[in-house]
């Protein structure tokens, strides 16, 4: 994912956390119709009747800032026949003929062609068919950035920020990141939004960053889709039509494989945030995130199995997911009490299942 070095998604999460005190991501204990206290319809005979009550399914840890309920996203428009000039260097690059791409791009790059300079920077920075050469890659990215190539400006900004192959220069890096974002590079748009949030804590930063998150999200960057969903759900003075799209953007990020989005979408569906409650789909998204190794999702999934929310009650599965999350360092006294309250053979089966668990 296109996360800016040393400036990750934690900035938007921290900013949103400060704004969410009265927002939609409230714990279910604060809701009069908490689904956690709602009895399940499936028999619970496999549980001891004196088991402790489970804790609420609340928002994911550290998160404060659509599902189209099964509806298919619109198909992309058909591609138009391309009748422009063919770039033989990029064509060779895309087919994996990196030395050919270099041979065809170098004369153009020496004559000042930004696209060719970017291509050479890419080949050298990754060591594709040639020895990796960060210093020369930085040189060509810098030349292409000076020539106005948005992709090169983004890559050069990262290089300047890391100080790899060139002296570290934050001012220059920020300037190129901003220019790349304004030039429409989706990864730059996301990272420039991150910088705005980091440099302007609170609501001000989120408002400044939102247009860039939105542009990047439209171009398919899952990190931005997640950020847009959280901001839409949290900021109070946004237009209502945007607030209604919060769950849709969360689902897009979830479908892209972003596990934190899968976790939060599951919680939103269980809690009824951004749309109607759907326990079954909420359970499915939490299970997907849990199977992917998300520790908080593993914890929440245990609660759903205990309380038969979106699934039948299953003490062994509940205990398995608790064991996995506890091994990862996430303590939960209520789940510990539950685990100690089930039969010895169920504990043993849960440990065996946890030992066999592999991320899917």
C-alpha positions as CSV (number, residue, x, y, z in Angstrom):
1,X,0.0,0.0,0.0
2,X,1.3,3.5,-0.7
3,X,2.0,4.6,2.8
4,X,4.4,7.4,3.3
5,X,7.5,6.4,5.1
6,X,7.4,7.4,8.8
7,X,4.0,9.0,8.3
8,X,1.5,6.2,8.2
9,X,-2.3,6.0,8.6
10,X,-1.9,6.4,12.3
11,X,-2.2,10.2,11.8
12,X,-5.7,10.1,10.5
13,X,-6.7,7.6,13.1
14,X,-5.3,9.7,15.9
15,X,-7.0,12.8,14.5
16,X,-10.3,11.0,14.2
17,X,-10.0,9.5,17.6
18,X,-10.1,13.0,19.1
19,X,-13.3,13.8,17.2
20,X,-15.2,10.6,17.8
21,X,-16.4,11.2,21.3
22,X,-20.0,11.6,20.3
23,X,-19.7,10.0,16.8
24,X,-21.3,6.9,15.4
25,X,-18.6,4.4,16.5
26,X,-20.0,4.1,20.0
27,X,-19.8,0.8,21.9
28,X,-22.9,-1.2,21.9
29,X,-23.2,-0.9,25.7
30,X,-24.3,2.7,25.1
31,X,-27.2,1.6,22.9
32,X,-30.5,0.6,24.4
33,X,-30.9,-2.3,21.9
34,X,-27.4,-3.7,22.2
35,X,-27.2,-6.7,20.0
36,X,-24.8,-8.3,22.3
37,X,-27.4,-8.6,25.0
38,X,-29.9,-9.8,22.5
39,X,-30.4,-13.6,22.9
40,X,-29.4,-15.7,19.9
41,X,-32.0,-17.9,18.2
42,X,-29.7,-21.0,18.1
43,X,-29.5,-23.4,21.1
44,X,-26.7,-22.6,23.5
45,X,-26.7,-26.0,25.3
46,X,-23.0,-26.4,24.5
47,X,-22.2,-23.6,26.9
48,X,-22.3,-23.7,30.6
49,X,-25.3,-21.8,31.9
50,X,-23.2,-19.9,34.5
51,X,-20.8,-18.4,31.9
52,X,-20.0,-14.7,32.3
53,X,-21.6,-12.2,29.9
54,X,-19.5,-11.2,27.0
55,X,-18.2,-7.7,26.5
56,X,-19.6,-5.5,23.8
57,X,-18.4,-5.4,20.2
58,X,-17.0,-1.9,19.9
59,X,-15.0,0.0,17.4
60,X,-11.6,-1.3,16.5
61,X,-8.7,-0.2,18.7
62,X,-7.1,3.0,17.7
63,X,-9.8,3.8,15.2
64,X,-11.9,6.9,15.7
65,X,-12.2,9.0,12.6
66,X,-20.6,0.1,1.3
67,X,-21.3,-2.1,1.8
68,X,-23.8,-1.8,-1.0
69,X,-25.4,-4.7,0.9
70,X,-24.3,-7.2,-1.7
71,X,-25.0,-5.0,-4.7
72,X,-22.4,-5.2,-7.5
73,X,-20.3,-2.1,-8.1
74,X,-20.9,-0.5,-11.6
75,X,-18.8,-2.0,-14.4
76,X,-16.0,0.1,-15.7
77,X,-16.6,1.8,-19.0
78,X,-15.2,0.0,-22.0
79,X,-11.7,1.0,-23.1
80,X,-11.5,3.2,-26.1
81,X,-9.3,2.2,-29.0
82,X,-6.0,3.8,-28.6
83,X,-4.8,5.6,-31.7
84,X,-2.0,7.7,-30.3
85,X,1.7,7.1,-30.7
86,X,3.1,3.9,-29.2
87,X,5.8,4.2,-26.5
88,X,8.1,1.3,-27.4
89,X,10.2,1.7,-24.2
90,X,7.2,1.4,-21.9
91,X,5.8,-1.4,-24.1
92,X,9.0,-3.4,-23.6
93,X,9.0,-2.6,-19.9
94,X,5.5,-3.9,-19.5
95,X,6.4,-7.2,-21.3
96,X,9.4,-7.6,-19.0
97,X,12.1,-6.7,-21.5
98,X,13.9,-4.4,-19.2
99,X,17.2,-4.1,-21.1
100,X,15.3,-3.3,-24.3
101,X,13.2,-0.7,-22.4
102,X,16.4,0.8,-21.1
103,X,18.0,1.0,-24.5
104,X,15.0,2.6,-26.0
105,X,14.4,5.0,-23.1
106,X,17.9,6.3,-22.6
107,X,18.3,8.4,-25.8
108,X,15.0,10.1,-25.1
109,X,15.9,10.6,-21.4
110,X,19.2,12.3,-22.4
111,X,17.2,14.6,-24.6
112,X,15.0,15.6,-21.6
113,X,11.9,13.4,-22.0
114,X,10.3,13.2,-18.5
115,X,8.5,9.9,-19.2
116,X,11.6,8.2,-20.4
117,X,13.6,9.6,-17.4
118,X,10.9,8.2,-15.0
119,X,11.1,4.8,-16.7
120,X,14.9,4.7,-16.3
121,X,14.5,5.7,-12.6
122,X,12.1,2.8,-12.1
123,X,14.4,0.3,-13.7
124,X,17.4,1.4,-11.7
125,X,15.6,1.7,-8.4
126,X,14.3,-1.8,-8.6
127,X,17.3,-3.4,-10.3
128,X,15.2,-4.8,-13.2
129,X,17.5,-6.5,-15.6
130,X,20.4,-4.3,-14.3
131,X,22.2,-3.8,-11.1
132,X,20.2,-1.8,-8.6
133,X,21.5,1.8,-8.5
134,X,19.7,4.0,-6.0
135,X,21.9,7.0,-6.6
136,X,21.4,7.1,-10.4
137,X,17.7,6.2,-10.0
138,X,17.4,9.3,-7.8
139,X,19.2,11.4,-10.5
140,X,16.7,10.3,-13.2
141,X,13.7,10.7,-11.0
142,X,14.9,14.1,-10.1
143,X,15.2,15.1,-13.7
144,X,11.8,13.8,-14.5
145,X,10.3,15.6,-11.5
146,X,11.8,18.8,-12.7
147,X,10.1,18.1,-16.0
148,X,6.7,17.8,-14.4
149,X,6.1,14.0,-14.4
150,X,3.7,13.4,-11.5
151,X,4.8,9.8,-10.9
152,X,8.5,10.9,-10.8
153,X,7.7,13.7,-8.4
154,X,6.0,11.2,-6.1
155,X,9.0,8.8,-6.2
156,X,11.5,11.6,-5.9
157,X,9.6,13.0,-2.9
158,X,9.9,9.6,-1.1
159,X,13.6,9.4,-1.9
160,X,14.2,12.9,-0.6
161,X,12.2,12.1,2.6
162,X,14.3,8.9,3.2
163,X,17.6,10.4,2.2
164,X,18.5,7.4,0.0
165,X,20.9,8.3,-2.8
166,X,20.4,12.0,-2.1
167,X,20.6,14.2,1.0
168,X,17.5,14.2,3.0
169,X,15.4,17.3,2.3
170,X,11.9,17.5,3.9
171,X,11.0,20.9,2.5
172,X,11.8,19.8,-1.0
173,X,10.1,16.4,-0.5
174,X,6.9,18.0,0.7
175,X,7.0,20.4,-2.2
176,X,7.3,17.6,-4.7
177,X,4.7,15.5,-2.9
178,X,2.2,18.4,-3.1
179,X,2.9,18.9,-6.8
180,X,2.5,15.2,-7.5
181,X,-0.8,15.2,-5.7
182,X,-2.0,18.3,-7.6
183,X,-0.9,16.5,-10.7
184,X,-3.3,13.6,-10.0
185,X,-1.0,10.9,-8.8
186,X,-3.2,8.8,-6.5
187,X,-0.4,7.6,-4.2
188,X,0.8,11.2,-3.9
189,X,-2.7,12.4,-3.2
190,X,-3.0,9.9,-0.3
191,X,0.4,10.8,1.1
192,X,-0.1,14.5,0.8
193,X,-3.3,14.1,2.7
194,X,-1.4,12.2,5.4
195,X,1.1,15.1,5.6
196,X,-1.8,17.6,6.0
197,X,-3.3,15.5,8.8
198,X,0.0,15.2,10.5
199,X,0.9,18.8,10.3
200,X,-2.6,20.1,11.2
201,X,-4.0,17.9,14.1
202,X,-7.7,17.7,14.6
203,X,-10.6,18.7,12.5
204,X,-8.7,21.3,10.5
205,X,-6.3,18.7,9.2
206,X,-9.0,16.3,8.2
207,X,-10.9,19.0,6.3
208,X,-7.8,20.0,4.5
209,X,-6.9,16.4,3.6
210,X,-10.3,15.2,2.6
211,X,-10.3,16.4,-1.0
212,X,-7.0,14.6,-1.6
213,X,-8.3,11.4,0.1
214,X,-11.4,11.6,-2.1
215,X,-9.4,11.9,-5.3
216,X,-7.1,9.1,-4.3
217,X,-10.0,6.9,-3.2
218,X,-11.8,7.4,-6.6
219,X,-8.6,6.0,-8.2
220,X,-8.7,2.9,-6.1
221,X,-6.2,3.5,-3.3
222,X,-7.7,1.4,-0.4
223,X,-6.0,3.4,2.3
224,X,-7.7,6.5,1.0
225,X,-11.1,4.7,0.7
226,X,-10.8,3.8,4.4
227,X,-9.8,7.3,5.4
228,X,-12.8,8.8,3.4
229,X,-15.2,6.3,5.1
230,X,-14.0,7.3,8.6
231,X,-14.0,11.0,7.9
232,X,-17.5,10.8,6.4
233,X,-18.7,8.9,9.4
234,X,-17.1,11.3,11.9
235,X,-17.1,14.9,10.8
236,X,-20.4,16.5,11.8
237,X,-20.7,19.3,9.3
238,X,-20.3,17.4,6.1
239,X,-23.2,17.2,3.6
240,X,-25.7,14.5,4.3
241,X,-25.1,12.9,0.9
242,X,-21.5,12.3,1.8
243,X,-22.3,10.8,5.2
244,X,-24.6,8.3,3.5
245,X,-21.6,7.0,1.5
246,X,-19.4,6.2,4.5
247,X,-20.3,2.5,4.5
248,X,-19.9,2.2,0.8
249,X,-16.3,3.6,1.0
250,X,-15.5,1.3,3.9
251,X,-16.7,-1.7,1.9
252,X,-14.6,-0.7,-1.1
253,X,-11.5,-0.7,1.1
254,X,-12.6,-4.0,2.7
255,X,-13.1,-5.6,-0.7
256,X,-9.6,-4.5,-1.7
257,X,-8.2,-6.6,1.1
258,X,-7.5,-3.9,3.7
259,X,-8.0,-5.9,6.9
260,X,-8.7,-2.9,9.2
261,X,-11.5,-1.9,6.8
262,X,-12.8,-5.5,6.9
263,X,-12.8,-5.3,10.7
264,X,-14.5,-1.9,10.9
265,X,-17.1,-2.8,8.2
266,X,-18.0,-5.9,10.3
267,X,-18.4,-3.8,13.4
268,X,-20.4,-1.2,11.5
269,X,-22.8,-3.9,10.2
270,X,-23.3,-5.5,13.6
271,X,-23.8,-2.1,15.3
272,X,-25.9,-0.6,12.4
273,X,-23.4,2.3,11.7
274,X,-24.0,4.0,8.4
275,X,-26.9,1.8,7.5
276,X,-29.1,-1.1,8.7
277,X,-27.8,-3.8,11.0
278,X,-26.8,-7.1,9.3
279,X,-25.4,-9.6,11.7
280,X,-24.6,-12.3,9.2
281,X,-22.6,-10.0,6.9
282,X,-21.0,-8.4,9.9
283,X,-19.9,-11.8,11.1
284,X,-18.6,-12.7,7.6
285,X,-16.4,-9.6,7.4
286,X,-15.0,-10.1,10.9
287,X,-14.2,-13.7,10.1
288,X,-12.4,-12.7,6.9
289,X,-10.3,-10.2,8.8
290,X,-9.7,-12.7,11.6
291,X,-8.6,-15.3,9.1
292,X,-6.2,-12.7,7.6
293,X,-4.5,-12.4,11.0
294,X,-6.2,-9.2,12.4
295,X,-6.0,-9.6,16.1
296,X,-8.8,-7.3,17.1
297,X,-11.1,-9.1,14.6
298,X,-10.2,-12.4,16.2
299,X,-11.2,-11.0,19.6
300,X,-14.5,-9.7,18.3
301,X,-15.2,-12.9,16.4
302,X,-15.0,-14.8,19.7
303,X,-17.7,-12.6,21.2
304,X,-19.9,-13.3,18.2
305,X,-19.6,-17.0,18.5
306,X,-20.4,-16.8,22.2
307,X,-23.5,-14.7,21.7
308,X,-24.7,-16.4,18.5
309,X,-24.6,-13.1,16.5
310,X,-24.6,-13.8,12.8
311,X,-23.7,-17.4,13.5
312,X,-24.6,-20.4,15.6
313,X,-23.0,-20.5,19.1
314,X,-19.8,-22.5,19.1
315,X,-17.7,-22.6,22.3
316,X,-14.7,-24.3,20.6
317,X,-14.5,-21.7,17.8
318,X,-15.0,-18.9,20.3
319,X,-12.2,-20.2,22.5
320,X,-9.9,-20.8,19.5
321,X,-10.2,-17.1,18.4
322,X,-9.7,-16.0,22.0
323,X,-6.5,-18.1,22.3
324,X,-5.2,-16.7,19.0
325,X,-5.8,-13.1,20.0
326,X,-4.5,-13.6,23.5
327,X,-1.3,-15.1,22.1
328,X,-0.9,-12.0,20.0
329,X,-1.0,-9.9,23.2
330,X,-4.7,-8.7,23.3
331,X,-6.0,-9.3,26.8
332,X,-9.8,-9.6,27.4
333,X,-10.9,-10.5,31.0
334,X,-14.4,-11.5,29.9
335,X,-13.1,-13.9,27.3
336,X,-10.6,-15.3,29.8
337,X,-13.6,-16.0,32.2
338,X,-15.5,-17.6,29.4
339,X,-12.5,-19.8,28.4
340,X,-12.0,-20.9,32.0
341,X,-15.7,-21.7,32.2
342,X,-15.9,-24.2,29.3
343,X,-15.3,-27.9,29.6
344,X,-11.7,-29.3,29.6
345,X,-12.2,-31.1,26.4
346,X,-13.5,-27.9,24.7
347,X,-10.4,-26.1,25.9
348,X,-8.2,-28.8,24.5
349,X,-10.0,-28.7,21.2
350,X,-9.7,-25.0,21.0
351,X,-6.0,-25.0,21.6
352,X,-5.5,-27.7,19.0
353,X,-7.5,-25.6,16.5
354,X,-5.5,-22.5,17.3
355,X,-2.3,-24.5,16.8
356,X,-3.4,-25.5,13.4
357,X,-4.5,-22.0,12.4
358,X,-2.8,-20.5,9.3
359,X,-3.6,-17.2,7.8
360,X,-5.6,-17.5,4.7
